[in-house]
Every structure is written in C-alpha cells, then in structure tokens.
C-alpha cells in the first residue's frame, strides 16, 4: 500500500556552536528547515502556551542545518528554539521531538501536548499565509513500454518540467484484473 511521500524527518541534536549564537542540528532528507524562537519566561507564565511565547521565525525553508541568533537574553531570562523539516513536496515535519517532553520543575505542567498547533496559531510562526499552495504535478508525457530481451519490461517517459522539482518516480504494474503489484 502506498502511503505517499515520506514525512520529513525530525531535527536532532539541536545545539549552540562555540560562538554561542549559531544553532546547529543533525538532519537529512529535508529540502528546508524552519526555526522558531520563543521566550522561556512567557512559556512558563502562560502554562506552556507556545502561541503567546513565540517571538520570531528565524529561518523559513532554509536549506542548511544552521541558524544564527546574536540576541542575548537578559540575566534570569532565556529563549527556546525549535526546528522542523520541510520536504521537497512542501510537507512540514513537526516541532515535536517525537516523544512527550519531560515536565519542568516548578508549577509549569508537563509539555505533553503537541507543540505544532500552538506555534502555528501564532502570527509569528514560519508559515506563509500569503503563499499559494503548489500546483498539482503534471503527468509524465510520452510514456511507452516494450518487452526487453534480457531486462524484462522497459518503460520510458519524458520527465516532468524541472520547475516541479520531482525527485523520483514510482512505477506500478497491474494484472488483467487491474490489481496493482
């Protein structure tokens, strides 16, 4: 069963580099990354509301696995940073880490709820409300088949236009009853 394109991966190992203003992370199979920054004090005071604590989108669909933030929090204050992947089809990953976040000490409840809805509800998230969705992909043209002597069936076609950024094609075949294999 085809479940569609794979979902973008999670960013792992988010860390500051030696310069203390460059964030870096590990990730692959993503065409771009979104990075958001929030206020830890507001997150704590709001009981974990990412909508009200979000300060900025630092990167939107950036191709590299680094982002810079020269801002330094005031003494006793802090920032949080979250990263999510985008794939070539425009599908978004998640700001969640794939598990339930541990609760912080003090009155702040566990961050067991997903982070995405709160961040996406903020006017400061990395979505692009003015952007239009990608148009549907065209169908490859001039598809032809022939029985190859040693290679089985040979299928050829003209590729989609490069502007569609098609990374791969899946070829399916069926029996006379129409079932796909």
C-alpha positions as CSV (number, residue, x, y, z in Angstrom):
1,X,0.0,0.0,0.0
2,X,1.4,3.4,-1.0
3,X,1.4,5.8,1.9
4,X,2.5,8.7,-0.2
5,X,5.8,10.5,0.2
6,X,7.7,10.0,3.4
7,X,7.2,12.6,6.1
8,X,10.1,15.0,6.7
9,X,12.5,13.9,9.4
10,X,13.0,15.4,12.9
11,X,15.9,17.7,13.6
12,X,18.2,16.0,16.1
13,X,21.0,17.2,18.4
14,X,20.0,20.9,18.5
15,X,22.9,22.8,20.0
16,X,24.8,26.1,20.1
17,X,28.2,26.1,18.5
18,X,31.3,27.6,20.1
19,X,30.4,31.2,19.0
20,X,27.2,30.9,21.2
21,X,25.0,32.4,18.6
22,X,24.9,29.7,15.9
23,X,22.4,26.9,16.3
24,X,23.2,23.6,14.5
25,X,21.4,20.3,14.3
26,X,21.5,17.0,12.6
27,X,19.0,16.1,9.9
28,X,18.7,14.6,6.5
29,X,16.1,14.0,3.8
30,X,14.8,17.6,4.1
31,X,14.8,20.3,1.5
32,X,14.5,23.1,4.1
33,X,14.2,23.9,7.7
34,X,12.0,26.2,9.8
35,X,13.5,27.6,13.0
36,X,11.4,29.5,15.6
37,X,12.5,31.3,18.8
38,X,10.4,31.9,21.9
39,X,10.6,33.4,25.3
40,X,11.0,30.8,28.2
41,X,9.6,33.3,30.7
42,X,6.4,33.7,28.7
43,X,6.2,30.0,28.1
44,X,6.4,29.4,31.8
45,X,4.0,32.2,32.8
46,X,1.4,31.0,30.2
47,X,1.5,27.4,31.4
48,X,3.2,26.2,28.3
49,X,1.3,28.2,25.6
50,X,3.6,28.3,22.6
51,X,1.2,30.7,20.8
52,X,1.8,33.5,23.2
53,X,5.5,32.8,23.9
54,X,6.7,32.7,20.3
55,X,9.0,35.6,19.4
56,X,10.1,35.1,15.9
57,X,10.6,32.8,12.9
58,X,14.4,32.9,12.5
59,X,14.5,30.7,9.3
60,X,11.8,29.7,6.9
61,X,12.6,26.9,4.5
62,X,16.3,27.4,4.9
63,X,18.4,24.7,3.1
64,X,21.2,24.4,5.7
65,X,21.2,22.9,9.2
66,X,22.4,26.1,11.0
67,X,20.8,29.3,12.1
68,X,22.2,32.3,13.8
69,X,20.7,34.4,16.6
70,X,23.0,37.1,18.0
71,X,20.4,38.1,20.7
72,X,21.5,37.5,24.3
73,X,18.7,37.2,26.9
74,X,18.7,39.4,29.9
75,X,20.0,37.9,33.2
76,X,17.4,35.5,34.6
77,X,15.6,35.2,31.2
78,X,16.0,32.7,28.4
79,X,15.0,31.7,24.9
80,X,13.8,28.4,23.4
81,X,14.5,27.3,19.9
82,X,12.6,24.7,17.9
83,X,13.3,23.3,14.4
84,X,11.2,21.4,11.9
85,X,11.9,20.0,8.4
86,X,10.2,20.6,5.1
87,X,10.5,18.1,2.2
88,X,10.6,18.9,-1.5
89,X,6.9,18.4,-1.7
90,X,6.3,21.2,0.8
91,X,5.2,18.8,3.6
92,X,6.1,20.0,7.0
93,X,7.6,18.0,9.8
94,X,7.0,18.7,13.4
95,X,8.4,20.9,16.1
96,X,7.9,18.0,18.5
97,X,10.8,15.7,19.4
98,X,8.9,12.5,18.8
99,X,8.2,11.9,22.4
100,X,6.5,13.5,25.3
101,X,8.7,16.3,26.7
102,X,9.6,15.9,30.4
103,X,8.0,18.3,32.8
104,X,10.0,21.2,34.1
105,X,10.5,21.8,37.8
106,X,8.0,24.2,39.4
107,X,4.4,24.9,38.6
108,X,4.7,24.5,34.8
109,X,2.7,21.4,33.7
110,X,4.3,18.7,31.5
111,X,4.6,19.7,27.9
112,X,2.8,16.5,26.9
113,X,0.6,18.3,24.3
114,X,1.9,18.7,20.7
115,X,3.8,22.0,20.1
116,X,2.7,22.4,16.5
117,X,-0.8,23.7,17.0
118,X,0.3,26.5,19.4
119,X,3.2,27.6,17.2
120,X,1.1,27.5,14.0
121,X,-1.6,29.6,15.7
122,X,0.9,32.4,16.4
123,X,1.2,35.2,13.9
124,X,5.0,34.9,14.3
125,X,5.3,31.3,13.1
126,X,7.1,30.3,9.9
127,X,4.1,29.6,7.8
128,X,3.5,31.8,4.8
129,X,-0.2,32.8,4.7
130,X,0.4,34.9,1.6
131,X,1.9,31.9,-0.3
132,X,-0.3,29.9,-2.6
133,X,-0.2,26.1,-2.5
134,X,1.9,24.3,-5.1
135,X,0.0,23.5,-8.2
136,X,-0.6,19.8,-8.9
137,X,2.2,18.0,-10.7
138,X,1.8,17.2,-14.3
139,X,1.7,13.7,-15.6
140,X,4.9,12.5,-17.4
141,X,4.4,12.5,-21.1
142,X,5.2,10.1,-23.9
143,X,5.1,7.0,-21.6
144,X,5.9,3.9,-23.6
145,X,6.7,0.3,-22.8
146,X,8.3,-2.5,-24.6
147,X,9.4,-6.0,-23.8
148,X,13.1,-6.1,-23.3
149,X,15.0,-9.2,-24.2
150,X,17.1,-9.6,-21.1
151,X,15.7,-6.8,-19.0
152,X,12.0,-7.7,-18.7
153,X,9.8,-4.7,-19.4
154,X,11.3,-1.4,-20.4
155,X,9.4,1.8,-19.5
156,X,10.4,5.2,-20.8
157,X,8.9,8.7,-20.5
158,X,9.6,12.4,-20.7
159,X,10.3,13.7,-17.3
160,X,8.2,16.4,-15.6
161,X,9.5,20.0,-16.0
162,X,12.4,20.8,-13.7
163,X,10.3,23.6,-12.1
164,X,8.2,20.8,-10.4
165,X,11.2,19.5,-8.5
166,X,10.2,15.9,-9.0
167,X,12.8,13.8,-7.2
168,X,11.6,10.3,-8.1
169,X,9.0,8.3,-10.0
170,X,7.2,5.2,-8.8
171,X,6.4,2.6,-11.5
172,X,3.5,0.2,-10.8
173,X,2.1,-2.5,-12.9
174,X,-1.1,-4.4,-12.8
175,X,-2.6,-7.7,-13.9
176,X,-5.6,-8.0,-16.3
177,X,-7.9,-7.7,-13.3
178,X,-6.4,-4.3,-12.6
179,X,-4.8,-5.1,-9.2
180,X,-1.5,-3.2,-8.6
181,X,1.6,-5.1,-7.8
